[in-house]
Amino acid sequence: MFLVKMRTLKTACVQWMRQPRQLSLSRLALAVAASLGLGFALSGCVNVASYTQPSLVRFIDASYIAPAVNVVVEGVTLAGNVGQGAITAYGTLPANNAALIKITEATGGAALVTTNGTLVAGHHHSVFLTDNGAAATSYTVTILEDQQVAAASGHSAFRFLNQAPKTGPIDVYMIPAGATIANTIPIVTGLAVGSTAGYISFNSQTVTMMIVPTGLLTPKYTSTSLALTGGEVRTVLVVDTQLTSDPPVEVFMADDVN
């Protein structure tokens, strides 16, 4: 196509040079248009460098045995001097199929765990630290993919991370104003320790969140009123308190979207 256009333009120019007195304004306009068209055709062949979206990454600490930690991903400090229950804000990192993740003691810098994880371009992720509560070598790092768009209009979406080994499997209730746990259907049932339930969408309204051991109606946790208006996306981390043999649970909640 390029050669045809060049030959056509060359022929027009030769004819114009041989017959200068016969050139009309209309033929001159056609020649100029052909030249411009060729210019645009050439510009369309220019290669433009591609753009790779970054990943948004945060850190969630659910470890019972880790001291305060620093988290470094591909040489970038994602979190510093944080402990159990911390859910940090998102940081921007380059996408990487094998991003190097180092978690060290905040004091002294001793390495606790080093691993690699996939950070997908344009996605949101959580670096999730857990353990079995027994030995320092039991640390586990999981890369969670987070929801990055608002829940549907008139709905809220909650994800639950059960890291409460003393409590065991849990049920989660969202109790509307004026209702009781006895006449409310749980949105999560039998969520095992170490498991994730998410993202669960339900109609937005003012609710109280209650967390109970599976099959029971005596809450281990009762929230304040949550005025949900629609679009909210939340991650809820559930852990045991450590001071009694039959502890209540602690809940840490993060705003994923909206």
DRENMAR-555329 format. One line per field, with one value per residue: residue number from 1; residue in three letters; chain; y, z negated, x of N, C-alpha, C in turn. Coordinates in pm, 1 decimal. Each point is the difference from the previous one (the first is absolute). Layout:
BEGIN
num	c(NUM:...) .
residu	c(ALA:...) .
chaine	c(A:...) .
n_yy	c(Y:...) .
n_zz	c(Z:...) .
n_xx	c(X:...) .
ca_yy	c(Y:...) .
ca_zz	c(Z:...) .
ca_xx	c(X:...) .
c_yy	c(Y:...) .
c_zz	c(Z:...) .
c_xx	c(X:...) .
//
This chain:
BEGIN
num	c(1:2:3:4:5:6:7:8:9:10:11:12:13:14:15:16:17:18:19:20:21:22:23:24:25:26:27:28:29:30:31:32:33:34:35:36:37:38:39:40:41:42:43:44:45:46:47:48:49:50:51:52:53:54:55:56:57:58:59:60:61:62:63:64:65:66:67:68:69:70:71:72:73:74:75:76:77:78:79:80:81:82:83:84:85:86:87:88:89:90:91:92:93:94:95:96:97:98:99:100:101:102:103:104:105:106:107:108:109:110:111:112:113:114:115:116:117:118:119:120:121:122:123:124:125:126:127:128:129:130:131:132:133:134:135:136:137:138:139:140:141:142:143:144:145:146:147:148:149:150:151:152:153:154:155:156:157:158:159:160:161:162:163:164:165:166:167:168:169:170:171:172:173:174:175:176:177:178:179:180:181:182:183:184:185:186:187:188:189:190:191:192:193:194:195:196:197:198:199:200:201:202:203:204:205:206:207:208:209:210:211:212:213:214:215:216:217:218:219:220:221:222:223:224:225:226:227:228:229:230:231:232:233:234:235:236:237:238:239:240:241:242:243:244:245:246:247:248:249:250:251:252:253:254:255:256:257:258) .
residu	c(MET:PHE:LEU:VAL:LYS:MET:ARG:THR:LEU:LYS:THR:ALA:CYS:VAL:GLN:TRP:MET:ARG:GLN:PRO:ARG:GLN:LEU:SER:LEU:SER:ARG:LEU:ALA:LEU:ALA:VAL:ALA:ALA:SER:LEU:GLY:LEU:GLY:PHE:ALA:LEU:SER:GLY:CYS:VAL:ASN:VAL:ALA:SER:TYR:THR:GLN:PRO:SER:LEU:VAL:ARG:PHE:ILE:ASP:ALA:SER:TYR:ILE:ALA:PRO:ALA:VAL:ASN:VAL:VAL:VAL:GLU:GLY:VAL:THR:LEU:ALA:GLY:ASN:VAL:GLY:GLN:GLY:ALA:ILE:THR:ALA:TYR:GLY:THR:LEU:PRO:ALA:ASN:ASN:ALA:ALA:LEU:ILE:LYS:ILE:THR:GLU:ALA:THR:GLY:GLY:ALA:ALA:LEU:VAL:THR:THR:ASN:GLY:THR:LEU:VAL:ALA:GLY:HIS:HIS:HIS:SER:VAL:PHE:LEU:THR:ASP:ASN:GLY:ALA:ALA:ALA:THR:SER:TYR:THR:VAL:THR:ILE:LEU:GLU:ASP:GLN:GLN:VAL:ALA:ALA:ALA:SER:GLY:HIS:SER:ALA:PHE:ARG:PHE:LEU:ASN:GLN:ALA:PRO:LYS:THR:GLY:PRO:ILE:ASP:VAL:TYR:MET:ILE:PRO:ALA:GLY:ALA:THR:ILE:ALA:ASN:THR:ILE:PRO:ILE:VAL:THR:GLY:LEU:ALA:VAL:GLY:SER:THR:ALA:GLY:TYR:ILE:SER:PHE:ASN:SER:GLN:THR:VAL:THR:MET:MET:ILE:VAL:PRO:THR:GLY:LEU:LEU:THR:PRO:LYS:TYR:THR:SER:THR:SER:LEU:ALA:LEU:THR:GLY:GLY:GLU:VAL:ARG:THR:VAL:LEU:VAL:VAL:ASP:THR:GLN:LEU:THR:SER:ASP:PRO:PRO:VAL:GLU:VAL:PHE:MET:ALA:ASP:ASP:VAL:ASN) .
chaine	c(A:A:A:A:A:A:A:A:A:A:A:A:A:A:A:A:A:A:A:A:A:A:A:A:A:A:A:A:A:A:A:A:A:A:A:A:A:A:A:A:A:A:A:A:A:A:A:A:A:A:A:A:A:A:A:A:A:A:A:A:A:A:A:A:A:A:A:A:A:A:A:A:A:A:A:A:A:A:A:A:A:A:A:A:A:A:A:A:A:A:A:A:A:A:A:A:A:A:A:A:A:A:A:A:A:A:A:A:A:A:A:A:A:A:A:A:A:A:A:A:A:A:A:A:A:A:A:A:A:A:A:A:A:A:A:A:A:A:A:A:A:A:A:A:A:A:A:A:A:A:A:A:A:A:A:A:A:A:A:A:A:A:A:A:A:A:A:A:A:A:A:A:A:A:A:A:A:A:A:A:A:A:A:A:A:A:A:A:A:A:A:A:A:A:A:A:A:A:A:A:A:A:A:A:A:A:A:A:A:A:A:A:A:A:A:A:A:A:A:A:A:A:A:A:A:A:A:A:A:A:A:A:A:A:A:A:A:A:A:A:A:A:A:A:A:A:A:A:A:A:A:A:A:A:A:A:A:A) .
n_yy	c(-121.7:-4.4:-108.6:-49.9:43.4:-51.6:-110.6:-5.7:29.3:-91.9:-82.6:32.6:-13.3:-115.8:-40.7:37.4:-59.9:-101.3:18.3:91.0:27.5:-137.3:26.8:-60.6:86.8:-59.8:-5.4:125.0:20.1:-74.4:66.5:112.6:-35.3:-40.1:114.6:67.3:-65.7:19.0:127.4:2.2:-57.5:83.6:101.6:-67.3:2.4:112.8:-68.8:-23.1:40.9:-130.6:4.5:-42.8:-31.4:76.4:-63.8:-7.6:19.1:-80.9:17.7:-129.2:35.6:-133.6:27.9:-112.5:-51.6:68.1:53.9:125.6:22.3:-13.0:55.3:-70.3:64.0:-83.5:0.5:-3.0:86.9:-109.7:-47.3:81.8:-87.8:-104.1:-21.6:-102.8:-20.7:23.6:93.8:1.4:124.7:15.1:-67.7:80.6:-116.9:-17.8:-33.0:-122.9:-93.9:57.1:85.7:48.5:-79.2:98.6:-83.4:109.7:-28.9:79.3:-69.9:38.9:-5.9:-88.9:-83.4:19.3:57.7:-75.2:61.9:-59.7:103.9:-28.9:111.9:-8.6:38.9:117.3:-92.0:-28.2:3.0:-105.9:41.7:-127.3:44.4:-133.5:-74.0:-110.8:109.5:-82.6:27.3:62.1:-129.1:27.3:108.5:51.2:23.4:60.5:-3.6:88.5:-34.1:131.0:17.0:48.6:-51.6:106.8:-34.0:-85.5:85.5:54.5:-38.3:-83.4:-4.2:-106.7:1.0:-127.9:29.9:-130.6:73.5:-70.8:-61.9:84.0:88.5:-30.3:-86.6:94.7:57.0:67.8:87.9:50.0:51.2:8.0:131.6:-27.3:-69.1:-130.8:-53.2:-19.0:117.8:-12.1:-4.5:-82.7:93.1:-46.2:-125.7:-45.0:127.1:-93.5:-33.8:112.7:10.7:24.1:87.5:5.5:109.4:22.0:3.9:109.4:10.6:120.3:9.6:52.9:-57.4:-105.7:-2.3:-125.8:-43.3:-123.2:-87.5:-75.6:26.9:99.8:54.8:-39.6:130.4:-20.3:60.1:124.4:41.9:120.6:87.2:-71.9:129.3:-104.4:79.2:-90.6:-100.1:-15.9:-7.5:-105.3:1.1:-113.8:34.7:-131.0:42.2:-97.5:40.2:40.6:65.2:-67.2:-111.8:80.0:51.1:125.6:37.1:34.3:112.5:-12.4:117.5:-28.2:125.0:-95.4:32.1:129.6) .
n_zz	c(0.0:-80.6:73.3:-4.6:-127.6:-19.9:71.7:-63.9:-114.5:32.2:46.3:-108.1:-71.1:67.5:-5.3:-124.9:-11.5:71.7:-77.3:-20.2:129.4:-3.8:-97.8:-55.6:-63.7:70.4:110.7:-27.1:-25.9:109.3:59.9:-55.8:32.9:118.4:-0.9:-42.3:93.3:80.0:-40.5:5.8:120.9:22.4:-50.0:71.6:62.4:-71.2:-58.0:-85.0:-94.2:-33.3:-69.9:-102.6:-35.2:-106.6:-106.1:-64.7:-99.4:-93.2:-131.1:-26.8:-128.4:13.5:-16.3:-73.9:71.4:107.2:-13.8:-35.7:119.3:87.3:101.6:74.5:103.9:63.2:-122.9:4.4:-100.3:-17.6:-107.4:-103.7:-83.5:60.8:-68.8:-75.1:99.8:37.4:59.1:75.9:32.7:117.0:49.6:83.1:64.9:67.2:103.2:-53.6:81.6:-50.7:-53.3:-34.4:-98.4:-76.4:-103.2:-65.0:-106.9:-55.5:-109.4:51.8:66.9:-100.3:97.5:23.4:115.7:99.8:92.2:98.6:60.6:57.4:56.7:20.0:122.2:-60.4:-80.8:-99.0:-83.5:-85.4:-57.9:-18.1:-120.8:-6.9:-104.4:-47.3:-42.0:66.3:120.8:-19.0:22.4:-68.0:23.9:38.2:123.2:6.8:131.8:-59.5:84.5:-6.9:-41.7:124.0:9.5:-4.7:-111.0:45.3:72.4:-121.6:27.7:-96.4:7.5:-79.1:-27.6:-40.5:-85.8:-15.6:-94.3:-45.3:-23.2:-101.1:82.9:102.2:69.4:86.9:-53.0:105.4:-83.3:91.6:-120.8:73.2:2.8:-128.3:60.3:-16.7:-66.0:-86.3:52.1:-3.2:131.4:-40.8:27.3:-111.4:37.6:-116.5:-13.9:55.3:-103.0:39.0:-0.4:123.7:-38.8:128.8:59.8:-110.5:96.1:-60.6:-23.4:42.9:-127.5:-103.9:-31.4:-80.2:6.2:0.8:-76.1:34.2:-97.8:101.0:29.9:-53.3:-102.6:-71.5:22.0:78.6:90.0:-45.4:120.8:17.0:6.7:108.2:31.5:65.7:93.6:23.5:63.3:-130.8:-3.7:-82.4:-64.7:-57.5:-83.9:-25.4:-122.8:-69.1:-111.7:-66.4:-69.2:65.6:-64.1:-30.6:88.0:-10.8:113.1:62.3:42.1:113.8:31.9:128.9:43.0:73.8:6.6:35.7) .
n_xx	c(83.9:108.5:45.7:-123.5:-8.9:121.6:-32.0:-116.4:62.5:93.6:-96.5:-72.6:112.5:33.1:-128.5:5.7:119.9:-53.6:-104.2:93.3:-27.2:-6.4:85.3:-102.0:-73.6:-97.2:81.0:31.8:-127.5:-26.0:98.3:-42.2:-126.9:49.1:71.4:-108.2:-72.4:104.6:-1.0:-135.8:11.8:101.1:-75.1:-91.8:115.0:-4.2:97.7:-103.6:83.6:-12.0:-116.5:71.1:-124.0:11.5:46.8:-116.7:87.3:-54.5:14.4:-31.1:10.0:-2.9:129.4:-3.7:98.0:-32.4:121.2:16.1:-55.4:99.4:-65.6:86.4:-53.4:81.5:52.9:-133.9:13.3:-73.2:63.1:-7.7:58.7:-55.9:-114.3:-39.1:-83.3:125.4:-71.7:107.2:30.7:-59.4:101.8:63.1:-7.3:113.0:-74.8:-14.5:46.7:109.0:-85.0:118.3:-46.2:46.4:-19.9:35.7:74.0:-91.8:27.3:112.7:-113.9:-12.4:33.8:-130.2:-25.0:45.4:-73.0:-61.6:-55.9:-115.4:42.6:-129.7:34.2:-21.8:53.6:-86.5:103.9:-12.9:112.7:-37.2:39.9:20.9:-41.1:60.4:63.9:80.9:46.5:115.6:19.7:-110.1:73.7:-115.0:42.4:-117.9:-8.0:-79.2:-95.3:4.7:-124.4:-4.9:-121.0:-76.3:-63.8:-89.7:-68.4:-7.1:125.9:38.4:133.2:-8.1:131.3:4.9:99.1:-21.2:60.5:-105.4:118.0:0.5:-49.9:80.4:-74.7:-32.3:-109.3:-40.9:-53.3:-82.7:-18.9:-111.1:-14.8:-22.2:99.2:-5.8:102.0:-100.9:-36.4:133.8:9.1:95.8:90.8:60.3:17.2:46.9:38.4:76.0:76.4:54.0:-133.0:-36.6:-90.2:-6.1:-33.8:-70.5:-91.4:-47.1:-130.3:30.4:32.8:-58.7:117.2:-11.8:131.6:-43.5:102.1:-38.8:35.4:38.5:-128.3:69.8:-66.6:104.4:-9.3:103.2:-76.1:-21.1:-26.3:46.6:-99.0:-20.6:10.3:-47.1:50.8:95.1:58.4:-22.2:133.5:-9.2:116.1:-43.9:98.2:-14.9:39.3:60.9:-62.6:107.4:-92.2:-94.1:-42.5:-99.5:85.1:-38.3:-52.9:110.4:-51.7:68.7:-53.2:15.9:8.4:-50.4:-128.7:-9.4) .
ca_yy	c(121.7:114.4:19.6:47.7:142.0:74.7:7.3:89.8:137.6:35.4:20.2:128.1:109.8:8.2:59.0:143.3:70.1:3.3:82.2:100.9:98.3:-59.5:-29.7:78.1:3.4:-124.8:-103.9:30.6:-41.7:-145.6:-37.4:30.0:-97.8:-127.7:11.0:-6.9:-137.1:-81.1:33.1:-65.5:-143.6:-26.6:19.0:-115.6:-111.8:24.9:-82.9:73.4:-86.8:-47.8:40.9:-106.0:53.5:-53.3:-68.5:61.5:-106.3:35.6:-107.4:-38.4:-79.7:-82.6:-89.9:5.2:-16.6:94.1:131.5:106.7:-36.8:82.3:-76.8:58.4:-70.8:44.3:109.8:113.6:-23.5:5.3:25.4:9.0:-6.7:-31.5:-125.3:-70.9:84.0:110.2:-7.9:127.3:59.7:-53.5:65.7:-30.5:-75.5:-54.2:-137.5:-91.6:-139.6:-64.3:110.4:-43.4:53.7:-26.4:46.8:-3.2:65.4:145.3:27.9:-94.1:-34.2:-143.0:-46.8:-94.4:-80.1:55.8:-78.0:70.7:-0.6:61.7:125.9:13.5:139.1:55.7:-66.0:31.9:-120.7:8.7:-93.6:-45.9:-76.0:-82.0:-105.4:-98.4:32.6:-91.8:15.6:112.3:-46.9:-35.2:114.6:-19.7:121.8:-25.2:118.1:2.5:96.2:78.9:62.0:135.8:81.4:13.7:-94.8:46.1:101.5:-53.6:-119.3:7.1:-127.1:-22.3:-121.5:-35.8:-80.8:-58.8:-38.6:-11.3:-143.9:-38.0:7.7:-102.5:46.3:108.7:49.7:146.4:55.7:143.5:7.3:130.6:71.0:-52.2:-146.6:-68.6:-106.9:-119.1:2.5:47.0:-105.1:40.9:12.5:-96.0:-110.2:-100.5:44.5:-66.4:75.9:4.9:11.4:131.2:7.1:131.4:112.9:-35.6:119.6:-0.1:129.0:100.8:60.8:9.8:-134.0:-32.1:-124.8:-91.1:-117.8:-103.4:-133.1:-63.1:-74.0:62.6:132.6:90.5:67.1:27.3:138.3:79.3:130.5:114.6:5.2:28.4:64.5:-33.1:70.7:-57.9:14.7:-31.1:-126.7:-6.0:-122.4:-14.8:-96.4:-48.7:-67.4:-18.0:71.5:-96.8:7.3:-101.2:-125.8:6.1:144.7:58.9:25.2:137.7:19.4:113.4:17.3:95.5:45.8:-35.1:97.4:82.7) .
ca_zz	c(0.0:-7.1:129.2:93.9:-26.7:43.7:146.4:39.7:-26.8:93.5:132.0:-1.9:0.4:134.2:90.4:-32.6:48.5:144.6:47.9:-103.4:32.8:-8.9:-139.6:-60.2:-146.2:-52.5:8.7:-103.3:-128.1:-5.3:-24.4:-140.4:-81.2:11.0:-81.0:-140.2:-27.7:-14.0:-129.3:-104.4:10.4:-60.5:-144.8:-57.3:-8.4:-108.1:-117.8:-125.4:-110.9:-76.9:-140.5:-88.9:-123.4:-122.9:-95.2:-131.4:-95.7:-141.5:-88.8:-109.8:-96.7:-86.6:-71.2:-146.0:-59.1:57.3:-61.8:97.2:121.2:120.9:119.8:117.5:122.8:110.8:-44.3:-43.9:-130.6:4.5:-135.9:-96.5:-143.1:-19.3:-70.4:28.0:18.3:92.5:141.1:45.0:122.9:122.1:64.1:142.8:33.6:136.0:15.2:0.1:-14.4:-110.1:-84.0:-120.2:-120.8:-119.9:-126.3:-99.2:-127.5:7.0:-81.3:25.6:142.2:29.2:97.2:-48.1:115.1:133.0:99.9:123.2:29.9:126.3:-7.0:133.2:42.7:-8.6:-104.3:-139.3:-72.3:-139.5:-49.0:-120.8:-85.5:-103.3:-57.1:-73.7:-141.8:-74.3:19.0:86.7:137.2:55.8:68.5:136.3:71.9:109.0:76.7:24.5:99.5:-61.3:90.4:27.5:45.6:-101.8:5.0:81.1:-61.9:-100.4:-61.5:-61.1:16.2:-109.0:0.7:-137.5:-17.1:-134.1:-57.8:-143.0:-25.5:-125.7:21.6:96.7:109.2:-41.8:79.5:-1.1:19.4:17.3:-58.9:25.9:-115.0:-44.4:5.8:-95.1:60.9:10.4:121.5:112.2:67.4:12.0:136.7:5.8:-94.6:-4.7:58.5:-75.3:-31.7:111.5:125.2:42.5:62.8:58.5:-59.6:-11.4:23.7:-63.4:9.7:-91.1:-100.3:-128.1:-58.2:-102.3:34.2:-110.8:34.1:-100.8:38.1:87.7:-61.1:-125.3:14.4:-95.4:80.8:-44.7:39.9:44.2:47.2:-6.0:118.7:126.3:90.4:135.9:94.2:133.6:64.3:-89.6:9.2:-123.5:-43.8:-145.1:-58.0:-130.5:-76.5:-142.7:-101.0:-51.6:-145.4:-68.9:72.8:82.7:23.2:110.9:114.5:42.6:141.3:65.0:127.2:92.5:116.8:127.6:95.2:-49.9) .
ca_xx	c(-83.9:88.8:63.7:-102.3:-23.7:116.6:-1.5:-110.3:41.6:107.3:-61.6:-71.7:97.8:60.4:-99.5:-12.3:119.4:-2.6:-112.5:-20.7:-104.6:-131.8:-32.2:-108.9:0.0:-56.6:102.3:99.9:-57.6:7.3:138.9:29.4:-72.1:71.5:120.5:-40.7:-43.5:119.7:59.6:-76.4:24.5:130.1:-7.4:-67.4:94.1:94.9:-21.8:-12.6:37.7:-114.9:-2.8:-45.8:-56.0:60.5:-86.7:-16.7:31.4:1.2:45.2:-90.2:75.5:-84.5:90.4:-1.6:133.5:97.2:14.5:-26.2:73.2:9.6:-31.8:63.9:-35.7:85.3:84.3:-80.8:-60.5:-145.8:-48.1:108.5:-29.5:-142.4:-24.0:-124.0:-118.7:27.3:-38.5:56.3:-52.6:60.9:112.5:10.8:120.2:-4.7:-46.4:113.5:-43.3:72.2:48.3:69.3:-63.4:79.6:-58.1:107.5:-28.2:17.3:117.9:108.3:-1.4:11.6:-98.2:-100.8:-42.3:26.4:-72.1:-33.5:-142.5:-41.1:-73.2:-58.5:-16.2:-133.6:-78.1:29.3:41.2:41.5:101.4:-68.1:91.4:-64.5:83.7:-79.6:6.1:85.7:144.8:36.7:18.2:-130.7:-59.8:-49.9:-36.7:-93.8:-38.3:-143.7:-46.9:-106.8:-97.6:45.0:-113.1:-103.4:-111.2:-112.6:-84.5:-91.0:56.9:133.0:71.7:95.8:82.3:37.2:120.5:-6.3:128.8:-29.7:6.5:-65.5:-144.9:-37.1:-86.3:-89.8:-111.4:-4.7:-133.2:-22.3:-134.3:-62.2:-56.1:-128.5:-1.4:86.9:77.6:-83.5:-83.7:82.8:76.5:141.6:52.6:111.3:-15.2:105.3:126.9:106.4:120.9:92.5:-75.4:-48.2:-132.4:-16.3:-68.9:-140.3:-81.4:-132.4:-68.1:55.0:-87.4:69.5:6.4:98.9:70.5:27.5:78.7:-24.4:46.9:-98.4:-109.9:-43.3:-60.8:64.4:102.9:137.0:27.6:-115.1:48.5:-89.4:-85.5:67.6:-95.9:43.9:-87.4:15.9:130.2:112.2:71.9:77.7:66.0:-12.2:93.2:-47.9:105.5:-27.4:78.4:95.7:13.3:-80.2:-10.2:-121.4:0.7:-75.7:87.9:23.3:-29.3:65.1:-71.3:64.0:-75.8:62.8:-53.5:-110.8) .
c_yy	c(125.3:28.9:51.7:148.3:84.7:13.4:95.5:145.3:43.7:29.2:133.6:116.5:16.2:65.6:149.7:78.2:10.4:93.6:108.8:93.2:-58.9:-28.6:93.0:-3.5:-131.1:-111.9:22.3:-45.5:-150.6:-47.6:23.0:-101.9:-134.4:-0.2:-11.3:-140.9:-92.3:25.0:-69.4:-150.5:-36.6:11.9:-118.3:-119.2:15.8:-88.7:87.5:-96.4:-38.4:43.2:-114.1:61.5:-57.3:-85.0:86.6:-110.7:55.2:-121.9:-22.0:-94.1:-74.1:-97.3:20.3:3.2:98.1:125.4:106.4:-22.2:116.1:-90.3:72.8:-86.0:59.4:125.5:122.5:-34.3:20.9:32.0:0.4:-0.5:-22.0:-136.8:-57.3:95.1:115.4:-34.2:134.8:56.0:-63.0:84.6:-45.2:-67.3:-49.3:-142.6:-93.0:-142.0:-71.8:108.2:-55.1:71.6:-40.9:59.7:-21.2:60.7:149.6:44.1:-107.1:-48.3:-147.0:-44.7:-100.8:-91.3:76.2:-88.5:82.9:-9.8:73.5:124.7:31.1:147.3:42.3:-62.3:48.7:-130.6:31.8:-105.6:-39.0:-90.6:-74.2:-96.6:-100.5:18.8:-81.3:30.4:109.8:-41.9:-26.7:114.4:-37.8:134.9:-39.6:131.2:-10.7:99.3:69.6:52.5:146.2:89.5:1.7:-109.4:60.5:101.3:-65.2:-124.8:32.8:-137.8:-10.2:-132.6:-25.1:-93.7:-53.6:-48.8:-7.0:-147.3:-43.9:-0.2:-108.6:55.8:102.2:16.8:151.8:45.4:150.2:25.7:138.0:63.1:-57.7:-150.5:-56.9:-109.3:-124.3:-1.9:57.3:-118.3:44.4:11.6:-90.2:-108.6:-93.9:40.8:-52.9:93.4:-10.1:16.4:142.9:-15.1:138.0:-10.1:-32.0:127.0:-15.8:140.4:97.4:56.5:16.4:-135.3:-1.7:-132.6:-80.1:-121.6:-100.0:-128.2:-71.5:-81.0:58.6:136.4:99.0:68.9:10.1:143.5:64.3:138.5:112.1:-0.9:39.6:55.9:-18.4:58.6:-52.5:28.0:-40.0:-138.1:-4.0:-135.8:-2.1:-111.6:-34.5:-76.3:-17.2:107.6:-105.6:-16.4:-107.1:-126.6:-4.5:146.4:44.9:16.0:151.0:8.3:124.6:10.0:108.7:34.8:-36.1:99.5:76.9:4.1) .
c_zz	c(0.0:136.4:103.2:-18.8:48.9:152.6:48.2:-18.3:97.1:138.0:7.5:7.6:138.5:98.4:-24.5:54.2:152.5:54.0:-102.4:30.3:-14.2:-144.1:-49.6:-150.9:-57.6:3.9:-101.8:-136.3:-15.3:-30.2:-145.7:-90.7:2.4:-85.9:-148.2:-38.1:-19.5:-134.7:-114.4:2.1:-64.9:-151.4:-65.9:-15.7:-115.6:-118.6:-124.6:-113.8:-80.3:-145.8:-82.8:-130.0:-120.7:-76.7:-125.0:-103.8:-142.0:-82.2:-109.1:-91.2:-91.2:-81.1:-150.8:-59.0:54.9:-85.9:98.8:121.4:98.8:120.2:121.0:121.0:114.8:-36.5:-49.2:-133.7:7.9:-135.4:-94.6:-142.9:-26.7:-65.1:33.9:5.4:95.6:139.8:58.7:118.5:119.8:43.0:145.1:29.4:144.4:0.3:13.6:-20.6:-116.1:-88.9:-128.8:-122.0:-120.1:-121.5:-108.3:-131.2:13.3:-79.9:25.8:142.8:32.9:93.4:-64.4:112.5:127.5:102.4:126.2:24.8:129.0:-27.7:141.0:33.2:-10.1:-107.0:-138.3:-73.3:-146.5:-27.1:-141.0:-79.7:-108.0:-57.5:-70.0:-150.7:-80.0:12.0:100.7:145.0:70.7:74.8:141.8:58.6:117.9:71.4:31.3:111.8:-54.7:104.9:17.4:57.9:-108.9:14.4:82.1:-77.1:-97.3:-69.8:-61.9:12.5:-107.9:21.4:-142.7:0.3:-142.8:-42.4:-152.2:-40.3:-130.4:15.7:94.6:111.1:-49.9:97.5:-14.5:34.0:25.1:-39.7:23.6:-128.4:-32.9:3.0:-108.4:73.1:23.5:127.1:120.8:57.0:12.5:145.7:20.7:-102.8:10.8:63.6:-84.7:-27.3:117.9:134.2:24.2:60.5:60.8:149.0:3.3:8.9:-67.1:9.2:-105.1:-90.1:-127.3:-69.1:-117.1:38.6:-125.8:52.3:-114.0:42.4:77.0:-79.1:-129.7:27.6:-101.0:69.3:-70.4:33.5:44.9:36.9:-45.1:126.0:122.3:96.4:143.2:99.5:142.6:58.2:-87.2:29.7:-118.1:-14.8:-151.8:-46.2:-140.5:-67.4:-144.1:-81.3:-75.4:-152.0:-74.6:86.1:88.3:38.1:94.6:118.5:18.6:150.0:48.5:139.4:82.3:113.5:126.5:108.4:-69.5:-151.7) .
c_xx	c(86.4:63.0:-99.1:-24.0:117.7:2.0:-108.2:39.5:108.3:-54.9:-70.8:97.5:63.9:-95.4:-13.7:118.9:-1.4:-108.9:-31.9:-115.8:-140.4:-41.1:-108.9:13.2:-50.9:103.7:111.4:-49.7:6.9:141.6:37.8:-67.4:69.0:124.5:-32.3:-41.6:117.4:66.7:-72.1:22.9:132.3:-5.7:-67.1:91.3:97.1:-33.7:-3.2:30.7:-123.4:13.2:-56.2:-49.8:73.2:-101.5:-12.7:8.9:-4.6:41.5:-104.1:77.7:-97.2:84.7:-9.6:139.7:102.2:10.4:-46.7:89.9:9.3:-26.5:56.9:-33.9:80.8:79.9:-74.7:-64.9:-151.0:-59.0:119.0:-50.3:-149.5:-13.2:-135.9:-119.3:22.6:-50.8:39.7:-77.5:71.2:119.5:8.4:133.6:-9.7:-55.5:119.9:-52.0:67.4:61.5:61.9:-59.1:84.3:-70.3:105.1:-47.9:25.4:122.1:104.7:6.2:13.3:-111.1:-94.7:-46.8:31.6:-69.2:-18.5:-149.8:-29.8:-83.5:-49.6:-20.9:-146.2:-87.5:42.5:30.7:26.6:105.9:-43.3:93.1:-78.6:102.7:-90.1:7.6:99.1:148.0:28.0:18.3:-132.9:-66.9:-42.5:-37.3:-88.4:-28.6:-149.2:-30.6:-123.8:-96.9:36.8:-108.7:-105.6:-104.6:-113.6:-84.2:-98.3:50.0:136.8:63.4:107.7:73.2:47.8:120.2:-1.8:137.9:-14.1:-1.0:-66.8:-152.4:-47.0:-87.3:-101.9:-115.8:-1.8:-141.6:9.5:-144.7:-59.4:-53.3:-138.2:-9.9:91.0:76.7:-86.0:-84.1:74.8:77.8:145.6:42.2:120.8:-27.2:119.2:131.5:115.0:116.7:98.2:-68.2:-46.7:-139.1:-15.6:-24.1:-149.4:-82.5:-135.9:-59.3:52.3:-109.1:81.4:-8.2:97.3:63.7:27.0:74.1:-13.4:71.9:-110.6:-102.5:-50.4:-62.1:56.5:116.8:134.6:39.3:-130.1:50.8:-92.4:-87.0:81.8:-103.8:48.9:-99.3:11.9:137.2:116.8:58.8:96.9:68.5:-1.7:92.8:-47.4:113.4:-46.0:70.6:79.3:-0.1:-78.1:-6.5:-124.3:-22.5:-109.6:93.8:15.3:-23.4:70.5:-59.6:65.6:-94.1:75.5:-38.0:-110.9:-5.0) .
//
